[in-house]
Amino acid sequence: MTFELTCPGVLYAALVLGSGLLVVRLVLRSTRVHRPRLRALLLGLRATALAVVLLILANPVAHRENGRPPARQTNWLLLDTSASMEFGSAETRLAQARRLIAPVLEAPP
């Protein structure tokens, strides 16, 4: 698995560090939680939630190769053939679409 960061690595590292410090500060300054075990549990839960969000933001990508050629994909094309779409055109919308996708359909997989 690789990570394709959408921002520079330094910026992402600063985001991770700043978010981590913010979570620790929020838990330590919490005045409603007085028991140490509960405070530690709260810190763990918030840190886990933060780690999941940061992992998602890191854009993980899994690459697998199985040695087989890729299967042919089925693509759907939605086409509006109403009268308003054919206004002022000598060729019908369906004929235009068939003409445009013919090279794609004839191409080898």
N, C-alpha and C positions, 0 to 999 in steps of 0.2 A: 504494500500500500504506500502510495506517495501522497504528498500534500501539495496542492497547487494554490499557493497563496495569491490572493488578488491584490495585496498591498505589499510593500517592501518588508523584508524580514525584520528589520530594525523596528519598524512601526508596529508590527505584530507582537514582537517581544515586549515593547513598551506597553501595549494594550494588555498583554498577559500579566505583566508585573503590576501595572496600575490597578487592574481589576482585582488581583489577588490582595493587594494592600487595602483596597476599599472593602473587600469582604471581611478581612481580619479586623479592620477598624470598626465596621458596623457591628460585628459580634462583640468585640471587647467593650464598646461604648454602650451596648444595650443595657438599659436600666431595668428592664422588666424581668430579665433572667438573672437569678442570683445563685443558682446551683451550678457548680463547676462542670459537672457531668452533662447537664442539659446545655450549658454554653458550648462545651466541646462538640456535642451532637449537632447543635445548630451550626457551628462552624463547619463541620464535616459535610452537612447537607448543602449549605450554601456553596462551599468549595466544589462539591461534586456537580451541582447545577452549573456553576461557572465553567468548570472543565468541559462539560458537555457542550455548552454554547460556544466556547472557544474552539473545540474540536470541529464543530459544524462550520464555524467561520474559516477554519483552515482549509476547507474544501478537499476532503480526503477522496482519493481516486484509487480504485483497485484495478489492477491490470492482470488479466488471466489469458493464457494462451493454451489451447488444448490441441493444437496441431491440425484441426479441421478447418476447412474453408468456411467463411461465414455463410449462414443460411440466407436464402433469398428473402428479402423483406417485402411485406405487403404494404403498400402505401395507398391511402385513400385520398381522393380529390373531390372537394365540394365545389360545385359549380352553380352559379346563379344564372339560369337561362330565362329569366322573366323578360317581359317585353321592354322594361325600362333599361335593361342591360344591353339590349340589342338595338337600341335607338340610334339611328344614323350610321349603321354599319351594314355593309353589303354581305359580310360573312357572319354566320350565326356564331354565338358564343361557344357552342359545343364544337363546331368545326374549328374555331380558333384554338380551343384547348387541345383537341386531337392533333392538330398540326404542331403545336408547341411541345407536346409530350411524346410525339412519335420517336424522336431521336433517343430519348431516355428509355423507352420500351424496347427499342431495337438494340441497344447497347448490351454487350455481353456482361454477365454478372460478375 
